[in-house]
Amino acid sequence: MGGTTSTGQSAYPTVRVYAERYCSGVAGLVLIDPWHEDVPAAMVNFFRSNPPARAGLSGEMNDWLNEFHSYVQAYQAGHAPPMMQWDIRAGDQQARSVRPFGKLPVVVVTSRFNMFSGMGEEPTVTYGQRMTQVFATQQTKLLKISSNSRQSFFDLDDPNNKAITETEVEEAAVRAVLDAARRGTPLPRSIPVP
């Protein structure tokens, strides 16, 4: 039995291609806040009805949001530059060609953390909540890559949260994937975090 592949957002397409090519050496996948190839289209639609100026941001966060807005527009137009040294568009094209993984255990860890929550004003926080939901919706599509997949949500700002960290959620997902792979059983309906 192989190991578990764990990934962050930008490396997701590469991991999916790797898992297909070397499936006999992969016990399962834990995708942590992964990028889905439909994110750019979803974000272009989001920005049409929610222009970045409505976020009410300033400084570095405003610059980041405007850069991301420009990036997804360029992506949709077919001429996006590499992002964080990754050719996301090329990776997405490869990921679209990958077949589903059958019963390979796959956990998609999705953060509901609102990156604008500490920015004060209500319009800014609401804008961040809507944007976070777009990403979460796209990540849910990744459940189709395996018939043995689950999505685990967490929000570090949730007052009802059991004081868990992102690392604890990731470790629980890895344990669940390895356990399901070792036993040859389905993943549990929810991923227990100690």
Backbone as a ProteinNet text record, in pm:
[ID]
protein_1_A
[PRIMARY]
MGGTTSTGQSAYPTVRVYAERYCSGVAGLVLIDPWHEDVPAAMVNFFRSNPPARAGLSGEMNDWLNEFHSYVQAYQAGHAPPMMQWDIRAGDQQARSVRPFGKLPVVVVTSRFNMFSGMGEEPTVTYGQRMTQVFATQQTKLLKISSNSRQSFFDLDDPNNKAITETEVEEAAVRAVLDAARRGTPLPRSIPVP
[TERTIARY]
85.7	0	89.5	56.2	135	101	158.8	135.4	17.3	-5.8	-112.2	-52.6	-118.7	-75.2	-155.5	-87.3	-151.9	-108.3	-198.5	-165.2	-229.5	-176.7	-238.1	-305.7	-355	-434.1	-363.4	-248.2	-190.2	-137.8	-101.4	-43.5	-149.4	-275.9	-380.5	-380.4	-377.9	-382.2	-265.8	-148.4	-31.9	-51.9	-106.3	-129.2	-231.3	-333.4	-435.8	-376	-292.1	-225.1	-129.7	-53.4	38.9	-37.3	-147.3	-224.8	-277.5	-312.2	-359.6	-243.5	-130.8	-15.9	42.8	41.9	105.6	4.4	-113.7	-223.5	-188.7	-103.5	-69.1	13.8	74.7	155.2	86.3	-43.1	-116.4	-227.1	-221.8	-322.3	-449.7	-436	-550.4	-503.1	-597	-565.6	-631.3	-557.9	-611.9	-584.7	-690.1	-678.8	-717.1	-622.3	-641.9	-668.5	-789.2	-832.4	-787.2	-823.9	-771.6	-834.9	-758.2	-803.6	-880.9	-996.8	-1071.1	-1065.2	-1060.9	-1043.8	-1158.5	-1271.4	-1382.8	-1379.1	-1280.2	-1271.6	-1266.4	-1181.5	-1176.6	-1312.1	-1384.4	-1516.1	-1612.1	-1609.2	-1697.6	-1662.9	-1533.5	-1492.9	-1523	-1510.6	-1548.9	-1696.8	-1780.4	-1923.2	-1944.3	-1870.2	-1881	-1845.8	-1733.6	-1688.5	-1783	-1857.7	-1955.8	-2060.1	-2107.7	-2210.4	-2151.6	-2023.7	-1957.3	-1821.7	-1818.5	-1689.7	-1600.2	-1468.8	-1377.2	-1394	-1434.8	-1452.8	-1558.2	-1654	-1758.3	-1706.7	-1588.5	-1534.6	-1497.4	-1471.2	-1436.6	-1299.5	-1209.6	-1074.7	-980.1	-866	-759.2	-626.7	-521	-387.5	-361.4	-284.9	-240.9	-356.6	-458.1	-571.6	-646.1	-659.8	-724.5	-640.9	-508	-418.5	-431.1	-432.1	-444.3	-575.1	-685.7	-816	-819.7	-766.1	-763.5	-673.9	-561.3	-472.7	-542.3	-611.9	-682.7	-794.7	-865.7	-971.4	-912.6	-800.6	-735.3	-690	-637.9	-589.6	-703	-816.8	-923.9	-982.5	-983.6	-1028.5	-932.4	-802.6	-702.9	-710.4	-733.2	-746.2	-861.8	-975.1	-1093	-1070.7	-990.3	-961.1	-851.8	-790.5	-692.8	-548.1	-519.2	-380.3	-334.5	-361.5	-321.7	-173.4	-102.4	38.6	46	162.9	176.8	142.3	81.9	47.4	128.8	204.3	290.5	381.2	432.2	522.5	456.2	324.4	251.7	174.8	179.8	94.9	-38.9	-124.3	-251.4	-337.5	-340.4	-423.8	-381.4	-249.9	-201.1	-232.2	-213.9	-246.5	-393.6	-478.3	-622.4	-658.9	-595.6	-622.6	-584.5	-472.6	-433.2	-532.3	-573.4	-665.3	-799.2	-844.9	-972.5	-966.8	-846.4	-834.3	-820.5	-803.8	-785.2	-919.2	-916.7	-1037.4	-1061.8	-1185.8	-1212.9	-1129.9	-1108.1	-1019.8	-1091.1	-1212.3	-1282.6	-1308.1	-1262.2	-1287.7	-1169.9	-1075.1	-961.1	-1012.6	-971.1	-1018.1	-966.3	-1058.7	-1025.6	-1100.2	-1025.9	-1088.2	-1052.1	-1154.2	-1137.3	-1157.3	-1050.9	-1057.5	-1083	-1197.5	-1239.7	-1250.2	-1174.8	-1179.3	-1295	-1368.2	-1472	-1424.8	-1294.3	-1235	-1255.8	-1311.6	-1336	-1212.3	-1135.7	-1010.9	-1032	-1155.3	-1182.9	-1252.4	-1262.6	-1339.6	-1283	-1153.9	-1095.5	-1083	-1152.4	-1135.9	-1242.5	-1325.7	-1415.6	-1554.4	-1572.7	-1705.1	-1784.2	-1914.5	-2004.4	-1997.8	-1997	-1990.7	-1865.8	-1754.6	-1629.9	-1641.2	-1694.2	-1709.4	-1806	-1918.3	-2015.8	-1956	-1878.9	-1812.1	-1721.1	-1644.7	-1555.3	-1631.6	-1747	-1828.9	-1877.4	-1921.8	-1968.8	-1854.6	-1738.9	-1623.8	-1579.6	-1577.6	-1542.4	-1639.4	-1766.6	-1867	-1844.1	-1797.9	-1767.7	-1659.3	-1553.1	-1444.9	-1495.2	-1573.7	-1625.1	-1712.2	-1795.5	-1881.7	-1799.5	-1694.1	-1608.5	-1535.6	-1490.9	-1421.1	-1513	-1640.8	-1736.3	-1738.8	-1713.9	-1711.8	-1605.1	-1502	-1392.6	-1436.4	-1551.1	-1600.2	-1629.7	-1644.7	-1673.3	-1552	-1431.7	-1313.1	-1300.2	-1382.9	-1380.2	-1518.7	-1551.6	-1678.5	-1663.3	-1542.3	-1513.4	-1451.7	-1533.2	-1481.4	-1569.8	-1508.3	-1578.8	-1519.9	-1602	-1554.6	-1560.5	-1453.4	-1445.6	-1432.2	-1527.6	-1527.8	-1474.5	-1405.3	-1367.2	-1358.7	-1379.2	-1374.3	-1306.1	-1186.7	-1110.9	-1176.1	-1264.8	-1333.6	-1466.1	-1508.7	-1638.7	-1636.6	-1724	-1725	-1767.6	-1835.9	-1876.7	-1772.3	-1663.1	-1555.8	-1496.9	-1452.6	-1395.7	-1248.7	-1211.4	-1074.1	-974.9	-1012	-921.8	-840.8	-727.3	-642.9	-653.3	-606.5	-605	-521.7	-411.8	-325.4	-399.8	-478.4	-555.5	-656.7	-719.1	-815.4	-743.2	-629	-551.3	-504.4	-454.2	-407.2	-521.1	-638.6	-755.2	-793.5	-785.3	-817.5	-717.8	-589.8	-487	-511	-539.7	-568	-687.4	-793.3	-913.6	-883.7	-806.3	-770.9	-685.8	-584.2	-497	-573.2	-661.2	-740.9	-831.9	-900.1	-989.1	-909	-791.2	-707.3	-657.2	-614.2	-560.8	-668	-788.7	-897.7	-974.3	-958.3	-1035.9	-1183.6	-1209.7	-1346.7	-1377.6	-1506.5	-1542.3	-1494.8	-1474.1	-1442.9	-1562.7	-1539.2	-1653.4	-1733.1	-1860.9	-1946.9	-1892.7	-1836.3	-1769.9	-1631.6	-1539.5	-1401.4	-1385.9	-1365.4	-1354.1	-1221.9	-1232.1	-1113.8	-1106.6	-990.7	-981.7	-995.5
-117.9	0	123.1	221.8	343.9	442.3	559.9	665.1	751.3	852.8	947.7	1071.4	1125	1249.4	1361.8	1463.1	1578.9	1700.6	1793.5	1906.6	2035.1	2145.3	2275.7	2317.6	2440.6	2487.5	2477.1	2538.8	2553.1	2422.8	2325.9	2201.4	2097.9	2124.6	2024.3	1956.7	2027.9	1957.7	1861.1	1898.7	1813.5	1684.5	1695.2	1578.7	1485.5	1540.8	1457.5	1379.8	1444.9	1378.3	1271.8	1304.8	1208.2	1085	1107.4	995.8	904.1	960.9	876.6	794.6	858.2	789.4	680.9	704.8	612.8	558.9	525.5	486.9	369.7	277.9	163.9	206.8	323.2	372.5	478	500	603.9	538.7	558.2	501.2	584.6	713.8	803	946.8	1036.6	1178.4	1259.2	1356.8	1459.2	1590.8	1655.5	1780.6	1894.7	1980.3	2085.5	2218.1	2269	2391	2389.7	2285.1	2269.4	2364.3	2392.1	2468.4	2372.3	2412	2333.8	2408.9	2335.3	2398.3	2491.1	2486.1	2577.1	2706	2721.2	2841.5	2968.8	2977.2	3103.6	3145.3	3052.3	3086.5	3130	3058.3	3093.5	3230.9	3263.5	3392.4	3506	3480.5	3584	3617.4	3515.7	3539.4	3613.1	3573.9	3641.1	3788.8	3817.9	3956.7	4040.8	3978.8	4055.3	4119.5	4043.6	4099	4154.8	4131.1	4180.2	4240.3	4355.6	4414.7	4433.5	4418.6	4432.3	4562.2	4669.8	4797.1	4785.5	4694	4676.1	4610.5	4551.1	4483.5	4582.9	4707.7	4809.1	4788.6	4727.1	4700.3	4814.6	4813.9	4907.7	4834.9	4896.5	4842.4	4712.7	4624.4	4499.9	4408.1	4398.7	4310.5	4360.8	4491.7	4547.9	4518.2	4533.6	4503.2	4356.2	4266.1	4122.8	4093	4148.9	4121.9	4170.2	4288.7	4340.5	4255.7	4207.9	4120.1	3987.8	3932.3	3806	3825.6	3935.9	3968.4	3973.6	4043.4	4052.1	3914.9	3833.7	3700.2	3613.3	3606.8	3518.2	3567.8	3699.2	3750.9	3707.4	3718.5	3676.5	3525.7	3450.5	3304.7	3270.3	3333.4	3306.4	3347.7	3449.8	3498.2	3414.4	3322	3231.1	3276.4	3380.6	3427.6	3462.3	3372.4	3397.1	3366.7	3455.7	3428.7	3325.8	3267.3	3175.4	3247.3	3174.1	3228.3	3151	3220.4	3157.7	3053.9	3086.6	3003.6	2877.4	2869.7	2755.7	2802	2721.9	2748.6	2680.9	2752.7	2697.9	2651.6	2729.6	2695	2560.7	2539.5	2412.3	2297.5	2320.8	2218.7	2183.2	2284.3	2259.3	2176.7	2204.7	2125.7	1980	1954.9	1817.5	1753.1	1825.3	1770.1	1732.3	1809.6	1777.4	1643.2	1599.7	1474.6	1351.7	1372.2	1261.2	1192.5	1060.4	981.4	971.6	945.1	925.4	808.8	809.8	714.4	594.2	566.6	451.1	470	373.3	375.6	429.7	494.6	552.1	651.2	637.2	732.4	874.1	968.6	1108.7	1196.4	1281.5	1379.8	1518.4	1600.4	1740	1823.4	1888.1	1972	2115.3	2168.2	2300.6	2396.8	2504.1	2607.6	2702.8	2734.4	2837.1	2967.5	2978	3097.5	3216.1	3322.1	3443.2	3532.8	3541	3616.9	3764.7	3813.8	3954.5	3974.9	3869.5	3879.3	3980	4000.6	4093.7	4234.9	4263.7	4393.3	4493.8	4457.5	4556.9	4566.1	4651.1	4688.9	4570.5	4574.6	4467	4438.3	4538.4	4503.4	4422	4452.5	4380.4	4236	4214.2	4078.9	3998.9	4057.4	3988.5	3954.1	4043.3	4018.4	3896.4	3891.5	3778.2	3648	3651.9	3531.7	3479.6	3569.3	3528	3467.5	3530.2	3481.7	3344.7	3327.2	3199	3090.3	3123.3	3025.4	2981.4	3072.4	3036.2	2928.7	2949.5	2850.2	2717.2	2721.5	2597.8	2520	2590.6	2525.6	2457	2521.8	2460.7	2338.5	2347.4	2234.7	2113.6	2137.5	2027.2	1942.6	2003.2	1928.9	1819.9	1836	1738.5	1604.9	1600.6	1474.3	1374	1423	1335	1255.7	1286.4	1216	1076.6	1044.1	911.6	877.1	748.7	705.1	688.7	709.2	700.4	832.3	938	1071.2	1140.2	1230.2	1310.8	1450.7	1544.8	1681.8	1717.3	1774.1	1814	1966.2	2031.4	2177.5	2219	2332.3	2389.7	2540.5	2608.9	2754.7	2796	2848.9	2887.7	3002.7	3078.4	3190.5	3150	3025.1	2979.7	2975.3	3052.3	3052.2	2916.8	2832.8	2700.8	2593.8	2635.2	2544	2484.1	2359.2	2291.7	2328.5	2450.6	2499.1	2411	2370	2288.8	2378.2	2328.3	2401.9	2337.8	2408.7	2355.1	2227.1	2225.2	2107	1986.3	2005.6	1895	1839.2	1927.5	1883.8	1804.2	1854.1	1785.3	1648.4	1642.2	1514.6	1414.1	1460.2	1371	1317.8	1402	1359.6	1254.6	1276.2	1178.6	1045.5	1049.8	925.6	852.3	926	863.3	798	866.3	812.4	686.4	692.9	576.6	458.8	486.4	380.3	314.5	395.4	340.6	260.6	309.2	237.7	106.4	109.3	-10.3	-118.5	-76.6	-171.9	-205.2	-120.9	-140.7	-109	-10.2	26.7	169.8	204.2	343.4	437.4	561.8	664.5	683.3	724.5	753.1	871.1	878.2	988	1124.9	1134.3	1259.1	1222.3	1313.7	1288.8	1331.9	1235.2	1271	1341.8	1454.5	1527.9	1511.7	1460.1	1435.5	1562.7
0	0	0	-80.8	-91.9	17.5	6.5	104	65.6	143.4	116.4	53.5	-44.6	-105.2	-42.7	5	64.8	-14.1	-36.1	-122.4	-75.4	-121.8	-102.4	-230.7	-233.7	-347.3	-481	-494.2	-626.8	-684.2	-600.4	-649.4	-683.9	-656.9	-674	-810.3	-923.1	-1051	-1068.3	-1020.8	-1031.6	-952.6	-832.6	-748.4	-813	-871.6	-935.8	-1053.6	-1132.7	-1245.6	-1192	-1087.8	-1026.8	-978	-907.1	-851.3	-961.4	-1076	-1186.2	-1243.8	-1263.4	-1323.8	-1234.1	-1104.7	-1010.3	-909.3	-956.3	-866.5	-775.5	-819.6	-734.4	-613.2	-618.7	-507.3	-423.8	-447.2	-374.9	-292.7	-160.1	-71.3	-72.3	-94.4	-93.3	-107.3	-112.8	-128.3	-18	32	121.1	50.5	3.9	-70.6	23.6	53.2	153.1	83.5	101.8	33.4	-112	-185.7	-321.8	-422.4	-522.6	-639	-727.4	-772.3	-872.2	-1003	-1111.6	-1241.7	-1282.2	-1212.4	-1242.4	-1159.3	-1071.6	-987.8	-1071.4	-1175.3	-1249.7	-1307.7	-1368.6	-1424.9	-1314.5	-1202.6	-1090.9	-1034.7	-1028.4	-974.7	-1072	-1202.1	-1299.2	-1279.4	-1264	-1238.1	-1106.7	-1003.5	-873.5	-886.9	-953.7	-966.2	-1052.5	-1143.9	-1223.3	-1133.8	-1036.3	-947.1	-817.4	-794.3	-673	-709.6	-775.7	-813.8	-691.2	-708.6	-594.8	-516	-581.2	-510.3	-400.3	-416	-313.6	-186.7	-192.4	-74.3	34.7	-3.9	95.3	156.8	82.8	133.6	101.3	168.8	136.1	155.1	112	133.4	59.8	123.9	61.6	24.2	108.8	77.5	-45.9	-59.2	-177.8	-302.5	-289.1	-401.3	-441.1	-340.3	-368.7	-441.6	-391.9	-452.9	-597.3	-623.3	-760.7	-850.8	-797.7	-875.9	-907.5	-808.6	-830.3	-932.9	-922.5	-1019.3	-1160.2	-1176.6	-1308	-1355.5	-1262.1	-1298.7	-1354.2	-1283.3	-1329.9	-1462	-1483.1	-1612.5	-1723.4	-1698.1	-1797	-1821.4	-1715.5	-1726.5	-1821.1	-1797.7	-1880.8	-2025.6	-2046	-2181.6	-2249.1	-2172.4	-2230.4	-2225.6	-2149.6	-2145.6	-2003.9	-1910.5	-1772.3	-1752.5	-1684.8	-1653	-1539.4	-1517.6	-1403.8	-1273.4	-1181.3	-1050.2	-947.1	-863.8	-764.6	-832	-948.6	-1028	-1083.9	-1081.5	-1137.5	-1259.8	-1364	-1479.9	-1451.6	-1380.7	-1334.1	-1451.3	-1556.6	-1672.2	-1732	-1748.9	-1803.2	-1707.4	-1577.9	-1478.7	-1479.6	-1492.7	-1498.5	-1620.8	-1734.4	-1855.5	-1833.9	-1768.4	-1737.9	-1641.6	-1538.4	-1439	-1501.9	-1598.6	-1665	-1737.7	-1777.6	-1851.9	-1760.8	-1630.6	-1537.6	-1511	-1516.4	-1489.8	-1339	-1298	-1154.5	-1099.2	-969.4	-903.1	-842.3	-883.1	-826.8	-678.5	-598	-453.3	-372.3	-436.8	-365.5	-260.3	-133.4	-32	-61.2	-64.8	-91.6	9.1	78.6	167.9	116.5	98.1	58.7	186.1	231.2	350.9	304.5	344.2	299.3	416.6	408.3	510.1	481.2	582.3	569	630.9	646.8	705.1	610.9	662.6	586.3	599	490.6	497.1	527.5	515.5	542.6	677.4	760.3	884.6	983.4	985.5	1080.7	1027.4	918	852.6	893.1	991.1	1048	990	893.7	844.8	786.6	808.5	764.2	613.9	526	383.7	348.6	413.2	386.1	431.9	552.4	606.6	519.9	481	396.5	261	204.6	76.6	89.4	196.1	220.4	237.6	305.9	322.9	187.8	102.3	-31.1	-113.1	-106	-181.5	-130.1	0.5	61.4	15.9	4.9	-38.1	-183	-267.6	-407.3	-409.8	-332.9	-328.3	-272.7	-165.2	-103.9	-202.5	-278.4	-376.9	-484.8	-529.9	-632.9	-575.8	-451	-390.1	-372.9	-351.4	-339.1	-466.4	-580.7	-707.1	-707.6	-624.9	-621	-561.8	-498.5	-444.2	-555.4	-678.4	-791.8	-838.1	-787	-835.3	-775.6	-676.7	-616.4	-563.7	-567.4	-507.7	-356.6	-305.1	-162.1	-116.7	-120.9	-88.3	14.2	88.7	188.6	186.3	232.1	246.9	393.9	443.2	582.4	587.4	653.4	664.1	800.1	803.6	932	916.9	1028.8	1031.4	1160.1	1147.9	1266.5	1342.5	1276.8	1342	1404.5	1386	1435.3	1588.3	1653.7	1800.3	1858.1	1779.4	1827	1797.5	1735.3	1699.9	1826.5	1818.9	1934.7	1954	1923.8	1940.1	1865.9	1744.2	1663.9	1572.6	1532.8	1440.1	1302.3	1202.7	1067.2	1062.4	1134.9	1138.5	1194.6	1300.5	1358.4	1258.1	1181.6	1080.2	971.6	926.7	823.8	872.5	996	1050.6	1062.6	1104.1	1113.9	976.5	874.7	737.9	689.9	717.1	676.7	748.1	880.1	954.1	894.2	860.9	804.5	669.9	585.2	454.2	469.2	553.8	572.9	633	727.9	788.9	684.9	604.6	500.5	398	362	264.9	323.7	447.7	513.9	526.5	563.2	584.4	456.7	355.3	233.4	253.3	340.1	375.2	330.9	328.5	298.2	409.6	371.6	469.9	563	688.6	775.6	721.5	757.4	708.1	746.7	864	904.2	956	939.5	979.3	1124.5	1214.8	1357.2	1387.3	1456.7	1500.6	1652	1701.1	1846	1927.2
[MASK]
++++++++++++++++++++++++++++++++++++++++++++++++++++++++++++++++++++++++++++++++++++++++++++++++++++++++++++++++++++++++++++++++++++++++++++++++++++++++++++++++++++++++++++++++++++++++++++++++++

